[in-house]
Amino acid sequence: MTVSESDRVKADKIKAEANALFSQKRFPEAIEKYTAAIELNPTVAAYYTNRAFCHIKLESYGYAISDAEEALQIDPTLTKANYRRASANMALGKFKEALRDLKVVSKRAPSDKDAKAKLDECSKIVKRIEFEKAIEHDDRTPSVADTLDTKSIVVESSYDGLRLNDDEPQIDQSFVEQMIERFKNQKKIHKKYAFMIILAVRKMMMEAPSLIDVSVPANGMLTVCGDVHGQFYDFINIFETNGYPGDDHAYLFNGDFVDRGSFSVEVILTLFAYKWLYPNRLFLARGNHETDNMNKVYGFEGEVKAKFSEMMFKLFSETFNALPLAHVIEHKILVVHGGLFSKDDVTLDDIRKIDRLAQRQPGTDGLMCELLWSDPQPELGRGASKRGVGIQFGPDVTKNFLDRNNLDMLIRSHEVKENGYVIEHDGRCVTVFSAPNYCDTVGNKGAYINITPDMKLDYVTFEHVSHPQVKPMQYASQFGGMFGM
């Protein structure tokens, strides 16, 4: 392709403007500029890798992979393109694909210690996943829950925290309040009690269906929250300003409780403790980050191992596998983490019938995957996912699904929004995101939705609060830098 000198100069000028926008963290605007540069001069591989990095920042990993591949078509020796593709595949938990590119990067830059460290770490993950798959369906491998005897765990006399009764284990409000105070002061509870909390909730979840029917308390309200992503101090701020769970105040947390934020253990233990205390007033849905692949990359696995043990992470994993996938509020509002489906005929009964306990992990296609990964789009119909997993669904898809199932509305989460929430698809699809100043960098507000018994919805936005100087992805091993963290 021939590009005029005038277009080359214009394109390079626009690229410089895009770089400036990128440095200001104005990623959507930077993407528009890189796209304009590409339209003028599509022969420069670096334009695509730069745009790929913007997509990674916005978690549009499918788009990032496409751009990296375009760059490699233009210049197969551009190592940065291999690195961008590896980053996006790593973000999606596609470790084998990432490993191939990291081998190329390390071979071309043998003295780059950072590239070598990432290669070694990815290689270990691939080997471990292969081993775990080999034993996954081995009936001789018992679950952690079946082999764990909490009564045998000794609480040392030096432990200065709260305690639970071994003989009649039951949580109370005082225990939860004291636990939250310990967490605020960056103290742990004893592993014995952490295990007891997780086991109690796992038992509840194992007995629950994949789709839960939820009622709004007759004399109170139901609050729907989106992703909180391990931002414990912002998460507790929701309770402190909006009210704690109780008989007249139910909460539904719509997935992605963990990862990215470095206080994920504190968030999930608090949620599980309230679930144990108020089983019919605290509801938890699985998000795409309550999965093994995501936890390996985004910090939760490393955090649990650092604060407690590998055994506890395995128990969390087993419990996440049992989390419900969807909730229906008063027979009228469907709440799922991601979104809708690649086929038109899905019913609520189809969701109820998903055998999540047998499937365990959501995989890369099918109903369970799409519930956790899909996103809305403004265009009609369906599109390829910007993330590389799930689909994108238009307003007609939303209308058809809701009408078919006699529902009024879809509430979903999964995407950071500048004002904490967005209403789209003719008012029938709402995104709510509850992690303000996401990853300490985005500057967004958080939001939640209060629903009263007469089914009126009140959208509440809030700012982030201060937290101890612990950076996001603190426990994410070698991979935080790949996503610009």
C-alpha positions as semicolon CSV with decimal commas, in nm:
position;residue;x (nm);y (nm);z (nm)
1;M;0,000;0,000;0,000
2;T;0,126;0,346;-0,092
3;V;0,085;0,625;0,162
4;S;0,154;0,984;0,062
5;E;0,418;1,181;0,249
6;S;0,148;1,428;0,355
7;D;-0,060;1,149;0,515
8;R;0,250;1,009;0,686
9;V;0,321;1,344;0,845
10;K;-0,044;1,393;0,950
11;A;-0,060;1,044;1,094
12;D;0,255;1,092;1,297
13;K;0,124;1,420;1,435
14;I;-0,203;1,253;1,539
15;K;-0,006;0,968;1,696
16;A;0,181;1,222;1,909
17;E;-0,154;1,365;2,023
18;A;-0,268;1,012;2,108
19;N;0,047;0,952;2,310
20;A;-0,022;1,269;2,510
21;L;-0,378;1,155;2,580
22;F;-0,246;0,815;2,688
23;S;-0,007;0,977;2,935
24;Q;-0,307;1,164;3,078
25;K;-0,491;0,830;3,115
26;R;-0,758;0,944;2,868
27;F;-0,763;0,604;2,703
28;P;-1,088;0,618;2,499
29;E;-0,979;0,949;2,343
30;A;-0,631;0,808;2,278
31;I;-0,790;0,514;2,096
32;E;-0,980;0,755;1,870
33;K;-0,657;0,935;1,782
34;Y;-0,460;0,614;1,718
35;T;-0,749;0,498;1,498
36;A;-0,735;0,823;1,302
37;A;-0,358;0,779;1,256
38;I;-0,412;0,420;1,136
39;E;-0,673;0,535;0,884
40;L;-0,423;0,780;0,737
41;N;-0,130;0,539;0,747
42;P;-0,215;0,173;0,818
43;T;0,144;0,059;0,753
44;V;0,292;0,156;1,093
45;A;0,290;-0,139;1,332
46;A;0,356;0,079;1,638
47;Y;0,021;0,256;1,594
48;Y;-0,150;-0,079;1,650
49;T;0,060;-0,178;1,952
50;N;-0,003;0,161;2,110
51;R;-0,377;0,123;2,056
52;A;-0,353;-0,232;2,193
53;F;-0,209;-0,095;2,517
54;C;-0,507;0,142;2,547
55;H;-0,742;-0,153;2,500
56;I;-0,557;-0,344;2,772
57;K;-0,601;-0,046;3,004
58;L;-0,975;-0,057;2,932
59;E;-0,985;-0,439;2,973
60;S;-1,084;-0,481;2,606
61;Y;-0,849;-0,774;2,569
62;G;-1,006;-0,913;2,252
63;Y;-0,947;-0,583;2,074
64;A;-0,590;-0,574;2,209
65;I;-0,516;-0,918;2,065
66;S;-0,655;-0,813;1,726
67;D;-0,435;-0,502;1,721
68;A;-0,125;-0,697;1,823
69;E;-0,190;-0,944;1,542
70;E;-0,232;-0,661;1,291
71;A;0,103;-0,522;1,407
72;L;0,269;-0,860;1,359
73;Q;0,125;-0,885;1,008
74;I;0,299;-0,557;0,928
75;D;0,622;-0,632;1,117
76;P;0,671;-0,991;1,239
77;T;0,985;-0,882;1,427
78;L;0,809;-0,623;1,646
79;T;0,862;-0,772;1,990
80;K;0,630;-0,521;2,154
81;A;0,341;-0,677;1,960
82;N;0,421;-1,020;2,103
83;Y;0,434;-0,865;2,448
84;R;0,096;-0,693;2,404
85;R;-0,064;-1,016;2,283
86;A;0,091;-1,206;2,574
87;S;-0,045;-0,944;2,817
88;A;-0,398;-0,971;2,678
89;N;-0,396;-1,350;2,676
90;M;-0,258;-1,354;3,028
91;A;-0,538;-1,120;3,137
92;L;-0,790;-1,367;2,994
93;G;-0,626;-1,661;3,170
94;K;-0,510;-1,805;2,836
95;F;-0,171;-1,901;2,973
96;K;-0,057;-2,136;2,695
97;E;-0,114;-1,869;2,432
98;A;0,066;-1,612;2,648
99;L;0,356;-1,851;2,701
100;R;0,421;-1,878;2,327
101;D;0,463;-1,502;2,295
102;L;0,667;-1,470;2,614
103;K;0,911;-1,728;2,474
104;V;0,953;-1,508;2,165
105;V;1,004;-1,196;2,378
106;S;1,260;-1,365;2,601
107;K;1,448;-1,514;2,307
108;R;1,478;-1,177;2,135
109;A;1,578;-0,999;2,456
110;P;1,777;-1,260;2,653
111;S;1,920;-0,999;2,890
112;D;1,577;-0,863;2,988
113;K;1,536;-0,997;3,342
114;D;1,174;-0,882;3,366
115;A;1,076;-1,072;3,050
116;K;1,257;-1,383;3,176
117;A;1,079;-1,363;3,513
118;K;0,739;-1,337;3,344
119;L;0,825;-1,630;3,117
120;D;0,928;-1,845;3,413
121;E;0,615;-1,753;3,608
122;C;0,385;-1,825;3,314
123;S;0,558;-2,156;3,250
124;K;0,500;-2,257;3,613
125;I;0,132;-2,169;3,587
126;V;0,089;-2,374;3,268
127;K;0,255;-2,677;3,429
128;R;0,045;-2,640;3,744
129;I;-0,279;-2,610;3,547
130;E;-0,196;-2,925;3,351
131;F;-0,131;-3,109;3,677
132;E;-0,454;-2,978;3,833
133;K;-0,653;-3,084;3,526
134;A;-0,503;-3,430;3,546
135;I;-0,629;-3,480;3,900
136;E;-0,945;-3,269;3,876
137;H;-1,184;-3,555;3,811
138;D;-0,992;-3,812;4,009
139;D;-1,239;-3,945;4,266
140;R;-0,946;-4,031;4,488
141;T;-0,868;-3,660;4,530
142;P;-1,100;-3,538;4,808
143;S;-1,208;-3,177;4,838
144;V;-1,048;-2,954;5,098
145;A;-1,389;-2,915;5,263
146;D;-1,420;-3,290;5,313
147;T;-1,079;-3,331;5,471
148;L;-1,058;-3,015;5,684
149;D;-1,120;-3,060;6,058
150;T;-1,146;-2,713;6,209
151;K;-1,177;-2,855;6,563
152;S;-0,819;-2,981;6,537
153;I;-0,683;-2,634;6,461
154;V;-0,535;-2,491;6,778
155;V;-0,584;-2,124;6,860
156;E;-0,269;-2,000;7,030
157;S;-0,301;-1,827;7,368
158;S;-0,125;-1,526;7,216
159;Y;-0,418;-1,468;6,974
160;D;-0,586;-1,146;7,085
161;G;-0,887;-1,154;6,857
162;L;-1,244;-1,271;6,856
163;R;-1,339;-1,639;6,883
164;L;-1,612;-1,878;6,775
165;N;-1,747;-2,172;6,972
166;D;-1,619;-2,507;6,844
167;D;-1,910;-2,714;6,971
168;E;-2,194;-2,498;6,839
169;P;-2,036;-2,281;6,571
170;Q;-2,261;-1,986;6,499
171;I;-2,169;-1,633;6,408
172;D;-2,328;-1,325;6,567
173;Q;-2,338;-0,952;6,502
174;S;-2,073;-0,881;6,763
175;F;-1,827;-1,120;6,598
176;V;-1,876;-0,958;6,257
177;E;-1,839;-0,606;6,394
178;Q;-1,518;-0,695;6,578
179;M;-1,385;-0,873;6,271
180;I;-1,445;-0,565;6,055
181;E;-1,258;-0,348;6,308
182;R;-0,963;-0,587;6,300
183;F;-0,962;-0,572;5,921
184;K;-0,971;-0,191;5,925
185;N;-0,660;-0,202;6,143
186;Q;-0,493;-0,449;5,900
187;K;-0,516;-0,736;6,146
188;K;-0,625;-1,088;6,054
189;I;-0,865;-1,322;6,226
190;H;-0,733;-1,665;6,322
191;K;-0,720;-1,915;6,037
192;K;-0,949;-2,148;6,236
193;Y;-1,233;-1,896;6,224
194;A;-1,166;-1,800;5,864
195;F;-1,199;-2,168;5,768
196;M;-1,520;-2,198;5,972
197;I;-1,675;-1,899;5,793
198;I;-1,585;-2,030;5,445
199;L;-1,710;-2,382;5,523
200;A;-2,043;-2,251;5,653
201;V;-2,102;-2,049;5,336
202;R;-1,983;-2,328;5,108
203;K;-2,248;-2,557;5,260
204;M;-2,519;-2,297;5,192
205;M;-2,406;-2,247;4,836
206;M;-2,384;-2,619;4,760
207;E;-2,752;-2,647;4,851
208;A;-2,863;-2,342;4,651
209;P;-2,992;-2,342;4,290
210;S;-2,807;-2,163;4,009
211;L;-3,078;-1,896;3,995
212;I;-3,207;-1,745;4,322
213;D;-3,542;-1,569;4,366
214;V;-3,506;-1,262;4,588
215;S;-3,771;-1,055;4,767
216;V;-3,736;-0,696;4,885
217;P;-3,784;-0,677;5,265
218;A;-4,143;-0,561;5,328
219;N;-4,045;-0,278;5,561
220;G;-3,702;-0,197;5,419
221;M;-3,502;-0,217;5,099
222;L;-3,268;-0,425;4,887
223;T;-2,935;-0,277;4,777
224;V;-2,770;-0,410;4,461
225;C;-2,393;-0,357;4,441
226;G;-2,159;-0,423;4,151
227;D;-1,790;-0,511;4,147
228;V;-1,596;-0,418;4,462
229;H;-1,268;-0,585;4,359
230;G;-1,090;-0,613;4,691
231;Q;-1,125;-0,243;4,775
232;F;-1,216;-0,315;5,137
233;Y;-1,226;0,043;5,265
234;D;-1,457;0,156;4,982
235;F;-1,666;-0,157;5,033
236;I;-1,712;-0,090;5,407
237;N;-1,793;0,271;5,324
238;I;-2,106;0,143;5,144
239;F;-2,229;-0,013;5,469
240;E;-2,130;0,289;5,678
241;T;-2,321;0,533;5,456
242;N;-2,608;0,315;5,331
243;G;-2,663;0,084;5,630
244;Y;-2,535;-0,258;5,727
245;P;-2,717;-0,580;5,630
246;G;-3,004;-0,665;5,864
247;D;-3,361;-0,795;5,881
248;D;-3,497;-0,489;5,700
249;H;-3,200;-0,427;5,471
250;A;-3,094;-0,691;5,221
251;Y;-2,789;-0,671;4,995
252;L;-2,709;-0,840;4,665
253;F;-2,342;-0,826;4,563
254;N;-2,320;-0,902;4,194
255;G;-1,980;-1,070;4,159
256;D;-1,614;-0,968;4,135
257;F;-1,564;-0,935;4,509
258;V;-1,194;-1,016;4,476
259;D;-0,883;-0,951;4,262
260;R;-0,705;-0,627;4,167
261;G;-0,758;-0,463;4,506
262;S;-0,516;-0,592;4,770
263;F;-0,771;-0,633;5,050
264;S;-0,971;-0,904;4,877
265;V;-0,942;-1,146;5,170
266;E;-1,099;-0,888;5,401
267;V;-1,382;-0,821;5,154
268;I;-1,471;-1,185;5,095
269;L;-1,453;-1,288;5,462
270;T;-1,680;-0,997;5,554
271;L;-1,930;-1,091;5,283
272;F;-1,920;-1,457;5,383
273;A;-1,961;-1,368;5,751
274;Y;-2,273;-1,163;5,673
275;K;-2,404;-1,443;5,451
276;W;-2,370;-1,682;5,745
277;L;-2,533;-1,432;5,982
278;Y;-2,817;-1,328;5,745
279;P;-2,860;-1,608;5,489
280;N;-3,180;-1,455;5,348
281;R;-3,060;-1,094;5,353
282;L;-2,716;-1,118;5,191
283;F;-2,694;-1,258;4,839
284;L;-2,380;-1,330;4,638
285;A;-2,350;-1,394;4,264
286;R;-2,046;-1,534;4,091
287;G;-1,846;-1,296;3,874
288;N;-1,580;-1,372;3,616
289;H;-1,318;-1,303;3,886
290;E;-1,448;-1,575;4,118
291;T;-1,257;-1,819;3,897
292;D;-0,920;-1,991;3,917
293;N;-0,763;-1,839;3,605
294;M;-0,846;-1,483;3,705
295;N;-0,732;-1,539;4,065
296;K;-0,394;-1,662;3,943
297;V;-0,336;-1,341;3,746
298;Y;-0,505;-1,062;3,939
299;G;-0,383;-1,126;4,290
300;F;-0,640;-1,313;4,497
301;E;-0,456;-1,645;4,495
302;G;-0,131;-1,476;4,595
303;E;-0,305;-1,271;4,862
304;V;-0,471;-1,572;5,028
305;K;-0,141;-1,762;5,026
306;A;0,041;-1,462;5,175
307;K;-0,215;-1,396;5,447
308;F;-0,319;-1,756;5,519
309;S;-0,230;-2,063;5,309
310;E;-0,263;-2,250;4,980
311;M;-0,519;-2,479;5,145
312;M;-0,741;-2,180;5,217
313;F;-0,720;-2,064;4,857
314;K;-0,830;-2,409;4,741
315;L;-1,127;-2,391;4,978
316;F;-1,220;-2,048;4,842
317;S;-1,197;-2,193;4,490
318;E;-1,432;-2,477;4,582
319;T;-1,672;-2,226;4,735
320;F;-1,660;-1,994;4,432
321;N;-1,751;-2,294;4,215
322;A;-2,074;-2,323;4,416
323;L;-2,179;-1,955;4,397
324;P;-2,516;-1,893;4,224
325;L;-2,504;-1,744;3,876
326;A;-2,814;-1,524;3,871
327;H;-3,086;-1,365;4,085
328;V;-3,439;-1,251;4,003
329;I;-3,581;-0,971;4,217
330;E;-3,957;-0,992;4,274
331;H;-3,999;-1,190;3,950
332;K;-3,921;-0,874;3,751
333;I;-3,549;-0,785;3,751
334;L;-3,278;-1,027;3,642
335;V;-2,939;-0,962;3,803
336;V;-2,628;-1,129;3,655
337;H;-2,264;-1,028;3,657
338;G;-2,196;-1,008;3,283
339;G;-2,491;-1,029;3,050
340;L;-2,697;-1,215;2,793
341;F;-2,648;-1,492;2,545
342;S;-2,536;-1,584;2,195
343;K;-2,871;-1,753;2,122
344;D;-3,225;-1,620;2,136
345;D;-3,425;-1,892;2,307
346;V;-3,270;-1,889;2,657
347;T;-3,519;-1,898;2,946
348;L;-3,486;-1,855;3,320
349;D;-3,536;-2,230;3,350
350;D;-3,230;-2,282;3,132
351;I;-3,029;-2,075;3,381
352;R;-3,175;-2,273;3,673
353;K;-3,066;-2,597;3,505
354;I;-2,699;-2,499;3,466
355;D;-2,503;-2,762;3,656
356;R;-2,245;-2,522;3,792
357;L;-2,124;-2,771;4,056
358;A;-2,023;-3,018;3,785
359;Q;-1,888;-2,756;3,548
360;R;-1,685;-2,577;3,818
361;Q;-1,510;-2,319;3,597
362;P;-1,707;-2,118;3,338
363;G;-1,491;-2,205;3,036
364;T;-1,486;-1,990;2,721
365;D;-1,835;-2,050;2,579
366;G;-2,184;-2,158;2,678
367;L;-2,447;-2,011;2,911
368;M;-2,233;-1,999;3,225
369;C;-1,948;-1,823;3,046
370;E;-2,180;-1,568;2,884
371;L;-2,359;-1,491;3,213
372;L;-2,021;-1,398;3,364
373;W;-1,847;-1,231;3,066
374;S;-2,090;-1,067;2,817
375;D;-2,137;-0,690;2,773
376;P;-2,409;-0,468;2,621
377;Q;-2,349;-0,271;2,301
378;P;-2,548;0,020;2,154
379;E;-2,580;-0,144;1,812
380;L;-2,861;-0,386;1,733
381;G;-2,790;-0,758;1,729
382;R;-2,480;-0,926;1,863
383;G;-2,111;-0,854;1,819
384;A;-1,777;-1,011;1,895
385;S;-1,666;-0,945;2,251
386;K;-1,419;-0,663;2,305
387;R;-1,285;-0,879;2,589
388;G;-1,222;-1,189;2,382
389;V;-1,467;-1,396;2,592
390;G;-1,847;-1,392;2,589
391;I;-2,044;-1,174;2,345
392;Q;-2,176;-0,821;2,308
393;F;-2,556;-0,787;2,293
394;G;-2,769;-0,503;2,159
395;P;-3,094;-0,342;2,279
396;D;-3,306;-0,574;2,064
397;V;-3,142;-0,878;2,226
398;T;-3,216;-0,734;2,571
399;K;-3,580;-0,658;2,481
400;N;-3,642;-1,001;2,331
401;F;-3,492;-1,185;2,629
402;L;-3,680;-0,979;2,889
403;D;-4,012;-1,001;2,704
404;R;-3,975;-1,375;2,654
405;N;-3,918;-1,426;3,025
406;N;-4,178;-1,172;3,147
407;L;-3,908;-0,952;3,303
408;D;-3,889;-0,573;3,318
409;M;-3,518;-0,515;3,341
410;L;-3,161;-0,647;3,350
411;I;-2,908;-0,529;3,609
412;R;-2,549;-0,627;3,545
413;S;-2,201;-0,516;3,651
414;H;-1,862;-0,617;3,505
415;E;-1,762;-0,276;3,358
416;V;-1,617;0,033;3,522
417;K;-1,832;0,341;3,457
418;E;-1,728;0,702;3,509
419;N;-2,035;0,782;3,719
420;G;-2,063;0,437;3,875
421;Y;-2,363;0,332;3,667
422;V;-2,512;0,360;3,318
423;I;-2,871;0,308;3,200
424;E;-2,902;0,192;2,838
425;H;-3,106;-0,023;2,600
426;D;-3,416;0,198;2,635
427;G;-3,389;0,191;3,013
428;R;-3,401;-0,188;3,037
429;C;-3,030;-0,262;3,093
430;V;-2,837;-0,106;3,382
431;T;-2,468;-0,147;3,462
432;V;-2,368;-0,083;3,824
433;F;-2,004;-0,077;3,939
434;S;-1,915;-0,027;4,307
435;A;-1,535;0,013;4,312
436;P;-1,464;0,391;4,304
437;N;-1,129;0,511;4,174
438;Y;-1,081;0,160;4,039
439;C;-0,727;0,033;4,096
440;D;-0,637;0,371;4,250
441;T;-0,604;0,515;3,897
442;V;-0,931;0,543;3,705
443;G;-1,096;0,826;3,899
444;N;-1,449;0,690;3,856
445;K;-1,730;0,710;4,109
446;G;-1,884;0,397;4,260
447;A;-2,259;0,331;4,264
448;Y;-2,525;0,106;4,409
449;I;-2,900;0,074;4,360
450;N;-3,153;0,087;4,644
451;I;-3,480;-0,091;4,564
452;T;-3,791;-0,039;4,778
453;P;-4,087;-0,279;4,815
454;D;-4,284;-0,084;4,552
455;M;-3,995;-0,159;4,311
456;K;-3,870;0,197;4,281
457;L;-3,497;0,222;4,205
458;D;-3,272;0,487;4,355
459;Y;-2,923;0,516;4,204
460;V;-2,665;0,633;4,458
461;T;-2,311;0,736;4,361
462;F;-2,016;0,776;4,595
463;E;-1,649;0,875;4,594
464;H;-1,353;0,666;4,707
465;V;-1,214;0,687;5,060
466;S;-0,854;0,669;5,176
467;H;-0,688;0,336;5,248
468;P;-0,350;0,213;5,376
469;Q;-0,058;0,251;5,137
470;V;-0,085;-0,092;4,978
471;K;-0,091;-0,077;4,599
472;P;-0,344;-0,265;4,384
473;M;-0,226;-0,604;4,256
474;Q;0,025;-0,618;4,542
475;Y;0,003;-0,998;4,540
476;A;-0,017;-1,046;4,163
477;S;0,333;-1,192;4,123
478;Q;0,512;-1,103;3,800
479;F;0,213;-0,996;3,598
480;G;0,092;-0,663;3,738
481;G;0,324;-0,467;3,512
482;M;0,184;-0,634;3,202
483;F;-0,149;-0,457;3,256
484;G;0,005;-0,121;3,336
485;M;-0,046;-0,157;3,712
